[in-house]
Amino acid sequence: MRRIVLAAAAAFLTMFVLGGTWNAVVMAGFYANQAPANARLPEEQSFLALIVGYVLLTFFMTFLYVQSFSDRPSWGASFQFGALFGLIGTW
C-alpha cells in the first residue's frame, strides 16, 4: 500500500509540473489566441478544481497500473504505460 501511495504522489507531482509547464508556459499564447468567446478568463479558473482533477487522474492511473502488472515491472514498461495513457488521453 505504501508503494502505491508513493507512486501516486510521484505521478501527481510529475503530471502537475509537466502539465503546468506545457499549458501555462509553452502553450499559453496559443490558448489565448484560440480561446472561444465564451471561454472563462484565466482569473476565473478554479485552482482547487485543477488540483482535484489531477489527484483523481493520478489515483485512477495508479489503480490501473497496479491491476495491469502482476509482478514488479521495469522502468521501460512503466514508461510505456504512462506514455500510452497520455496518448489515449490527448486523442
Backbone hydrogen bonds in HBPLUS format (Angstrom, degrees):
<---DONOR---> <-ACCEPTOR-->    atom                        ^
c    i                          cat <-CA-CA->   ^        H-A-AA   ^      H-
h    n   atom  resd res      DA  || num        DHA   H-A  angle D-A-AA Bond
n    s   type  num  typ     dist DA aas  dist angle  dist       angle   num
A0005-VAL N   A0001-MET O   3.08 MM   4  6.41 159.5  2.12 152.0 156.5     1
A0006-LEU N   A0002-ARG O   2.95 MM   4  6.17 161.9  1.98 151.0 156.4     2
A0007-ALA N   A0003-ARG O   2.84 MM   4  5.95 154.5  1.91 143.5 151.0     3
A0008-ALA N   A0004-ILE O   2.89 MM   4  6.07 154.8  1.95 145.7 152.7     4
A0009-ALA N   A0005-VAL O   2.91 MM   4  6.13 156.1  1.97 146.8 153.3     5
A0010-ALA N   A0006-LEU O   2.94 MM   4  6.14 160.9  1.97 148.6 153.6     6
A0011-ALA N   A0007-ALA O   2.88 MM   4  6.03 157.3  1.93 146.1 152.9     7
A0012-PHE N   A0008-ALA O   2.85 MM   4  6.01 156.8  1.91 146.5 153.0     8
A0013-LEU N   A0009-ALA O   3.02 MM   4  6.20 169.6  2.03 150.5 152.9     9
A0014-THR N   A0010-ALA O   3.00 MM   4  6.14 164.3  2.02 147.4 152.1    10
A0015-MET N   A0011-ALA O   2.86 MM   4  5.97 171.6  1.87 153.7 156.5    11
A0016-PHE N   A0012-PHE O   2.83 MM   4  5.84 161.1  1.87 152.9 158.9    12
A0017-VAL N   A0013-LEU O   3.00 MM   4  6.06 165.2  2.02 147.7 151.7    13
A0018-LEU N   A0014-THR O   2.95 MM   4  6.00 170.1  1.96 154.5 157.4    14
A0019-GLY N   A0015-MET O   2.77 MM   4  5.56 155.1  1.83 139.0 147.7    15
A0020-GLY N   A0016-PHE O   2.90 MM   4  5.78 153.9  1.97 135.9 143.9    16
A0021-THR N   A0017-VAL O   2.88 MM   4  5.99 157.7  1.93 146.3 152.8    17
A0022-TRP N   A0018-LEU O   2.94 MM   4  6.06 163.5  1.97 147.3 151.9    18
A0023-ASN N   A0019-GLY O   2.88 MM   4  5.90 171.0  1.89 151.1 154.0    19
A0024-ALA N   A0020-GLY O   2.84 MM   4  5.38 154.8  1.90 137.0 145.5    20
A0025-VAL N   A0021-THR O   3.14 MM   4  5.19 142.0  2.29 121.6 130.3    21
A0026-VAL N   A0021-THR O   3.09 MM   5  6.48 163.7  2.12 159.3 164.3    22
A0027-MET N   A0022-TRP O   2.89 MM   5  6.01 156.6  1.95 162.9 169.4    23
A0031-TYR N   A0027-MET O   2.97 MM   4  6.19 167.7  1.99 162.2 165.3    24
A0032-ALA N   A0028-ALA O   2.99 MM   4  6.18 154.9  2.06 147.9 155.0    25
A0033-ASN N   A0029-GLY O   3.04 MM   4  6.23 152.3  2.12 145.9 152.7    26
A0034-GLN N   A0030-PHE O   2.94 MM   4  6.08 145.3  2.06 149.2 159.0    27
A0035-ALA N   A0031-TYR O   3.02 MM   4  5.74 115.8  2.45 141.6 151.8    28
A0039-ALA N   A0036-PRO O   3.19 MM   3  5.49 167.8  2.21 115.0 116.7    29
A0044-GLU N   A0041-LEU O   2.91 MM   3  5.34 146.6  2.02 113.1 123.1    30
A0045-GLN N   A0042-PRO O   3.28 MM   3  5.35 161.7  2.32 103.8 109.3    31
A0050-LEU N   A0046-SER O   3.30 MM   4  6.62 149.5  2.40 138.9 146.7    32
A0051-ILE N   A0047-PHE O   3.01 MM   4  6.33 158.8  2.05 149.6 154.6    33
A0052-VAL N   A0048-LEU O   2.91 MM   4  6.14 168.4  1.92 155.4 158.4    34
A0053-GLY N   A0049-ALA O   2.93 MM   4  6.03 156.8  1.99 143.3 149.8    35
A0054-TYR N   A0050-LEU O   3.03 MM   4  6.29 159.5  2.07 149.8 154.6    36
A0055-VAL N   A0051-ILE O   2.92 MM   4  6.18 156.6  1.97 152.2 159.3    37
A0056-LEU N   A0052-VAL O   2.92 MM   4  6.15 166.2  1.94 153.8 157.0    38
A0057-LEU N   A0053-GLY O   2.97 MM   4  6.13 164.4  1.99 148.9 153.6    39
A0058-THR N   A0054-TYR O   2.85 MM   4  5.94 156.6  1.91 145.4 152.2    40
A0059-PHE N   A0055-VAL O   3.00 MM   4  6.25 165.4  2.02 154.6 157.2    41
A0060-PHE N   A0056-LEU O   2.97 MM   4  6.10 154.3  2.04 148.2 155.8    42
A0061-MET N   A0057-LEU O   2.90 MM   4  6.09 163.2  1.93 150.9 155.2    43
A0062-THR N   A0058-THR O   2.91 MM   4  6.09 158.0  1.95 148.1 154.7    44
A0063-PHE N   A0059-PHE O   2.93 MM   4  6.02 157.0  1.98 142.2 148.2    45
A0064-LEU N   A0060-PHE O   3.01 MM   4  6.27 164.8  2.03 150.8 154.5    46
A0065-TYR N   A0061-MET O   2.85 MM   4  6.01 155.7  1.91 147.9 155.3    47
A0066-VAL N   A0062-THR O   2.95 MM   4  6.14 163.9  1.98 151.6 155.0    48
A0067-GLN N   A0063-PHE O   3.03 MM   4  6.21 157.0  2.08 149.0 155.5    49
A0068-SER N   A0064-LEU O   2.91 MM   4  5.96 132.7  2.13 141.4 153.7    50
A0068-SER N   A0065-TYR O   3.22 MM   3  5.13 131.4  2.47  92.6 105.4    51
A0078-SER N   A0074-SER O   3.07 MM   4  6.30 154.8  2.14 145.1 152.5    52
A0079-PHE N   A0075-TRP O   2.86 MM   4  6.09 156.6  1.91 149.5 155.8    53
A0080-GLN N   A0076-GLY O   2.92 MM   4  6.14 159.0  1.96 147.2 153.1    54
A0081-PHE N   A0077-ALA O   3.00 MM   4  6.18 153.9  2.07 143.3 149.9    55
A0082-GLY N   A0078-SER O   3.07 MM   4  6.37 164.8  2.09 151.5 154.5    56
A0083-ALA N   A0079-PHE O   2.83 MM   4  6.01 162.9  1.86 155.8 161.0    57
A0084-LEU N   A0080-GLN O   2.88 MM   4  5.91 160.0  1.92 146.6 152.3    58
A0085-PHE N   A0081-PHE O   2.98 MM   4  6.16 159.8  2.02 147.7 153.6    59
A0086-GLY N   A0082-GLY O   2.91 MM   4  6.08 153.4  1.98 143.5 151.2    60
A0087-LEU N   A0083-ALA O   2.89 MM   4  6.14 156.7  1.95 148.8 154.8    61
A0088-ILE N   A0084-LEU O   2.94 MM   4  6.16 163.9  1.97 151.4 155.8    62
A0089-GLY N   A0085-PHE O   2.87 MM   4  5.96 154.4  1.94 144.4 152.3    63
A0090-THR N   A0086-GLY O   3.03 MM   4  6.18 138.1  2.21 142.8 152.2    64
A0091-TRP N   A0088-ILE O   3.37 MM   3  5.27 149.6  2.47  96.2 104.7    65
